[in-house]
Amino acid sequence: MTVPRRPILSLLETRVLGVLCEKQHTVPDTYPLSLNALVAGCNQKTSRHPIIEVSEADVLSTIDSLKGPALIIETSGGRVTRYAHNMERALHLPSQSVALLTALMLRGPQTAGELRINSERLHRFADISAVEGFLQELAERPEGALVVELPRQPGSRENRWAHLLSGVPVIEDAPAPASPAALSTDVTVGEIGALKAKVARLEEEVNALKALVGKLCNELGVSG
């Protein structure tokens, strides 16, 4: 039997999917998401690369295009239509793989170590080897690879990975390496990773509080 060809997704389509996957774990009380919450997640300035600015009409059109391959499910009930992703079933993936794809869709190419940190709220991997194992599975899928390992950048010690949901990625030029005099020897890689994880957790907590305040305002009939 011929396996149906997977559609090539646009940047906004991957952003919408990534936001739905992320918010399922970070703000479960307000998931599935309303259109307003989904637009806000797409236009979020933190934990996003690239940063974009889209309208409700843009996101609605994108939702319609993602319904075709069953990547998004619309739920009705109550006063607001809500939306959920269907990544696991549509692409036949475990939740660990979806977590890694989500981090790649929202933040762009990353090393296995960065992916472990940036996907912590979605799935807590035991170590970098576990991340690399799922990345290899995604890269070697019989139905078609969903990630690719990029060539190592000059001055880097680790290779980055990118998703293939939008086709073959365009490799950005690497920034010029910092001079030895500009590098600090007082901060370790582990400390930097821990700081990034802490900042990400704080950002998500603030976003969750904003969503909760918005929900309470809607229920009380007052403007946020």
N, C-alpha and C positions, 0 to 999 in steps of 0.2 A: 504494500500500500504506500502511495506517495504521501510524504509528510507535507502539510501545507506550508508554504513559504511564509516566514515571519515578516511582518511589515517593518519597514525602516521608520523609526519614530523621529519626530522633530524635537528640537530642544525643549519647547513648551510641553510637548507630550511626555517627555521623560521627567520634566520638572513636576508636572501634575501627578504622575505616578509616584515619584519620589516623595512628594509631600504627603500623599495619602498613606504610603508605607510608613513614613516617619511618625506621623501624628497618631497612627493606630497604636503605637507604643508609648509615645511621650504625652499625649493628652487623651487617654482612652475614654474619659468621661464625656468628651464631645465628639467622639468618633462613632459612626461615619460623619464626614465633614459637610457643613453647609457650603453653599457657593461662596459666601463672604469669607469664611474661614479658609477655604481652599485658595482663593485669590490672595489673601493675606500671606499664606504660607509660600505661595509662588513668588511674591514680591518681598519676602523676608530678606533683610540685609545681612543677617548673621548666618553662618554655616551654609553659605550658598556660593557657588562659582559656576558660571558667571552670575552676577546680580542682574536681575531683569525687572521690568515694570510692565505689567499686563493688566488688561481690563477684564471686567466680568464677561463681556462679549467674547473676548479672546479665549477665556477659560471654558466657557460654555461650548464654543465651537470645538475646542480640543477634547472635551468630555465626549461629545458626539462621535468624534473620530476614534476614540479609544473604546467605545461601546462595540464597534464592529468586531475587533478581535477578542472581545470579552475580557479586556484588561480592566474595565471599570464596571461596577454595578451601581445602579441607581436605586435608592430605597425611598419609599414614600411613607407617609404617616406623620401626624402632627402638622404643624403649620409650615414647615420648611422641608424642601427636598434635600436629601443628603446623598453623599457619594462615598463609595468604598472601593479599594483596589481588589483585584482578583489575580494577583501575580502568581501565587503558588499554583492555582489550578490551571490558569491559562498557559503558563510556561512549564508546568510540571516541575516545580522547584521546591526544595525544602526551605524552611524559614531562614536558615543560616545563609543560604545563597541570596535570598531576597534582601536580607540585611546588608550584605556586601554590595549588591547592585544599587540599593537605595543610597548608600554613602557615595558611590561613584556617580550616580545620577545627580545628586545634589551638590557635590563638592568637586567633581572633576577627577582626573587621574591622581592616584595616591599609591604609596608603597604599602606593603602588607602590614607594616607596623602602624602606619597612619590609619589604615582601614580598621585595625583592631580597636584603636582609640575612638575613632569617629563613629563606629557602629555599636559602641558599648551600650547605649540606651536601647538598641533594637535587639541585640543578642550579645551576650558576654562570652567571647571566645577564651578558651583556657590559655592559649599562647599563640604566638605568631605562626607556628607550624600548623595549627588548626585552621587559621585563616588561609594559609598557602594551600592547604589540602582542598578547601572548598573552591578557591580560585582555580586550581588545576582542573577540578571537575567541571567548572563553568567553561573553561577554555577548551575542554575535550569532549563536550556534549555531542553525541551522534546526530542530534537534530540540528546542530549548528552552534558554534561557539558564541558565548554571550559576553566574554571578557577577553582581553589580549594583554600580554606583557609587553610593555613599550621598551624600546632601546634605552640603555642607561644614559643619563645625561652627564655631560662633563662635570667632574668634581663630585658626583654622587656615588654613594656606596651601595645603594639599593635601587632596583628597578621599580618603576611605577606600573600600575595596572589601570586599564581604562575599560569601560563597558562598550559593547558593540551594538547596543539597541538602536543607535543612530547611524550604524554603518562604521566603516573604518575611521577612527579618530584622526583629526589633524594634529600633528605633533607640534606643540608650541616651542619656540626657541627658549632655551634655558637661560635664566638670568645669569649675568656675570658673577662668578664666584667671589666671595668677599676676600679681601686680602688677609693674610695671617694676622696682621696687627689689629684688624677689626674683630677678630674672633675672640670670644671670651672662653677661658678654660675653667671658669668657676662654675658653670652650669652644665650638668650632664644631660645626655639625651633622654634618660629616664625622667629627670626633673622637668624637662620641657614637655615630654609626653603627659606627665601628670598634670601640669598646668593647663595644657590644652583640654584635657578631659574635664578638669574642674570648670573651666570657662564654658565648655559646651553644656555641662550639666546646669550651670547657673542660667545660661541663655534659655534652655528648655524650661526651667522652672518659672522664669519670668513670663515666657510665652504661655505656659499653662495657666498662670495666674490671670493673665490678660484674657484668655479664653473663658475662664471661669467668671470673671467680672462681666464680660460681655453676655454670657448666658444668664447671669442673675439680672442684669439690666433688662434683657429681653423678657424675662419672666415677670418682672415688676412693672414693665411698660414704661421704663425711663430711658433716656438717652445715655450712652456710655461716656 
